[in-house]
Amino acid sequence: MIESKIKDTVRDVADFPKPGIIFKDITPILKDAALCAEITQALAERLSGVQVDVVAGIESRGFLFGMLLAQALKVPFVPIRKAGKLPFKTIQQACNLEYGSAILELHEDALEAGQKVLVHDDLLATGGTVVAASKLIQQLGAEVTAFSFIIGLDFLNGREKLEEFRPLTFSLASYR
């Protein structure tokens, strides 16, 4: 089962990025090409029957499987980045993180009105980043149709914040 493979591979890093946090490190997954392919296939299978015109990946780990997933679904990929990282004209949205705050940006021409967008990130924690990303997508007139994650930290209740958008939300591995 994909969930047990992910959990067996993810590395816990204590006190990163600050004391008291146990960081779920997905970099060991990246060393296993077969597991990466399996994860990409599992993500794509979960989206069967869901209209996806574009995959939006959230900086930075959301780029890794977001791009692979876009390729598997044969749709474009757009990056959502922290402020100051995109070279063209952008729109911005502030967000609260598990341990701080940030401003996210999206190129103003990244999406077209009416496009159906899958938002992908490596991990769902409190949901602040994903909500901000979704608001950027809505500012451009596009619609969030699904959220996908490799890992969900269900005990932080981030999924509840995504209910206002009401699309499909799933994680391949959940920690309760």
C-alpha positions in Angstrom: 0.0 0.0 0.0 1.3 3.5 -0.9 0.6 5.0 2.5 2.8 2.5 4.3 5.6 2.9 1.7 5.5 6.7 2.2 5.5 6.4 6.0 8.3 3.9 5.9 10.4 6.3 3.8 9.7 9.7 5.2 12.2 10.9 7.8 11.2 12.7 11.0 13.5 15.6 11.9 13.1 16.9 15.4 13.2 20.6 16.2 13.2 21.8 12.6 12.8 24.5 11.6 12.3 25.5 15.3 12.2 23.7 18.7 9.1 21.6 19.2 8.4 20.9 15.5 8.8 17.4 14.1 9.4 18.0 10.4 8.3 15.3 7.9 11.2 15.2 5.4 10.2 13.8 2.0 13.7 14.0 0.6 14.3 10.2 1.2 11.4 9.6 -1.1 13.2 11.4 -3.9 16.1 8.9 -3.8 13.7 6.1 -4.8 12.7 6.5 -8.4 10.2 3.6 -8.3 8.5 5.1 -5.3 8.3 8.5 -6.9 6.6 6.9 -10.0 4.2 5.0 -7.7 3.3 8.2 -5.8 2.7 10.1 -9.1 0.5 7.3 -10.4 -1.4 7.1 -7.1 -2.0 10.9 -7.2 -3.2 10.7 -10.8 -5.5 7.8 -10.1 -7.2 9.7 -7.2 -8.0 12.4 -9.7 -9.8 10.1 -12.1 -13.0 11.8 -13.2 -12.0 15.2 -11.8 -11.5 17.9 -14.4 -8.0 19.4 -14.1 -6.9 22.0 -16.6 -3.8 23.1 -14.7 -1.7 21.9 -11.7 -0.6 24.6 -9.4 2.3 23.6 -7.1 3.2 25.5 -3.9 6.8 26.4 -3.2 9.0 24.6 -3.0 8.3 20.9 -2.3 5.0 21.2 -4.1 6.9 21.7 -7.3 8.5 18.2 -7.1 5.4 16.0 -7.5 3.2 18.9 -8.8 5.3 19.0 -12.0 5.3 15.2 -12.3 1.6 15.1 -11.8 1.0 17.7 -14.4 3.0 15.6 -16.8 1.0 12.5 -15.9 -2.3 14.4 -16.4 -1.0 16.1 -19.6 -1.8 19.6 -18.4 0.3 22.7 -17.7 2.0 23.4 -14.4 2.2 26.8 -12.7 4.3 27.6 -9.7 3.0 29.5 -6.6 6.0 31.1 -4.9 7.1 33.2 -2.0 7.3 36.9 -2.7 10.1 38.1 -4.8 10.9 34.8 -6.6 8.8 35.2 -9.8 10.3 37.3 -12.5 7.1 38.7 -14.2 4.1 40.8 -12.9 2.4 39.0 -10.0 -0.6 39.1 -7.6 0.0 38.5 -3.9 -1.7 36.9 -0.9 -0.5 36.9 2.7 -0.7 33.6 4.6 -0.1 32.3 8.1 2.1 29.3 8.4 2.6 26.7 11.2 5.6 28.8 12.4 5.4 32.2 10.9 3.8 34.1 8.0 4.6 34.7 4.3 3.4 36.3 1.2 2.7 34.1 -1.8 2.7 35.2 -5.4 1.4 34.0 -8.7 2.1 35.4 -12.2 -0.8 37.5 -13.2 -1.0 35.6 -16.6 -0.6 32.1 -15.1 -4.2 31.1 -15.3 -7.3 31.9 -17.5 -10.7 32.6 -16.1 -12.7 29.4 -15.8 -9.8 27.0 -15.7 -10.1 24.1 -13.3 -7.0 24.0 -11.0 -5.6 21.3 -8.9 -3.5 22.7 -6.0 -0.7 20.4 -5.0 1.8 20.5 -2.1 3.9 17.9 -0.4 2.2 18.3 3.0 -1.0 19.7 4.5 -0.6 21.0 8.0 -2.6 24.0 9.2 -3.8 24.9 5.7 -2.8 28.5 5.7 -0.5 28.3 2.7 -3.1 26.3 0.7 -5.9 28.8 1.5 -3.7 31.6 0.3 -2.8 29.8 -2.9 -6.5 29.1 -3.5 -7.3 32.8 -3.1 -4.7 33.7 -5.7 -6.2 31.2 -8.1 -9.7 32.7 -7.5 -8.3 36.3 -8.0 -7.5 35.3 -11.6 -11.0 33.9 -12.2 -10.0 30.2 -12.1 -11.5 27.6 -9.9 -9.9 25.2 -7.5 -11.3 21.7 -8.2 -9.0 19.6 -6.0 -6.2 19.6 -3.4 -3.6 16.8 -3.4 -0.9 16.1 -0.8 1.7 13.4 -0.2 1.3 13.8 3.6 -1.6 15.1 5.7 -1.0 16.1 9.3 -4.7 15.5 10.2 -4.2 16.4 13.9 -3.6 20.1 12.8 -7.0 20.3 11.2 -5.9 22.0 8.0 -8.5 20.2 5.9 -11.2 22.1 7.7 -9.9 25.4 6.3 -10.2 24.0 2.8 -13.9 23.3 3.2 -14.8 26.8 2.0 -13.5 25.8 -1.4 -15.4 22.4 -1.4 -13.3 20.5 -3.9 -11.9 17.0 -3.5 -9.1 17.0 -0.9 -6.8 14.0 -0.3 -3.4 12.9 1.1 -1.7 9.7 0.3 -0.4 9.3 3.8 -2.2 10.6 6.9 -0.9 11.2 10.4 -3.6 11.4 13.0 
